[in-house]
């Protein structure tokens, strides 16, 4: 996929590196010549010096060939302009970084397909790290209506040695929750568990649940705060 990124700040450059590692073709547009040089020489992506709201610069950067555009600048007004210009060039897959919530209606009206509030993500991650130190990571979906938790299974966990089926049939297992992933140890690949999967001590699970059941899930599993998490991150889409 050819991805055009507007903004060569820390976020834009970090995203470019990750997309490149995933095998995508990436180009960055930024007014800063030093940032463009860094993108070319250190990351290895194409970089075009100029305004992200200049039609001529965007055409030079290949917006007509792009399958996706990312507006990753710190200025919401510039991001909004890039979204609008991208839509005018027929781009339907547009990801935008939002700093100010007042721009949310405008981003939606302009046609952004994904709106990522970086501040909300950071705040939610920090709050969860304080509120739920037992959770290695927590991801939010559907405006916070669904949570995906990454939880460690220690030797004295209540569920250690039990099968997924046994846990699901337990009347104390939080209603509507589901174990969707299983990692036997930190170096193993993530598995999709079935009913016969045994949750071994030292493993990690991914659980889908609702926000109001997070505390109940932690209590049910028997995870204690003295089992310090090794990862503390939140997300999908910065």
ABEGO torsion letter per residue (X at the ends): XBBBBBEABAAAAAAAAAAAAAGBBBBBBBABAAAAAAAAAAAGBBBBBEBAABAAAAAAAGAAABABBBBABABAAAAAAAAAAAAAAGBABBBBBBABAAAAAAAAAAGBABBBBAAAAAAAAAAAAAABAABABBBBBGGGABBBBBBBBBAABAABGBBAAAAAABAABBBGBBBABBBABAABBBBBBBAABBBBBGBBBBBBBBAAAAAAAAAAAGBBAABBBABBBABABX
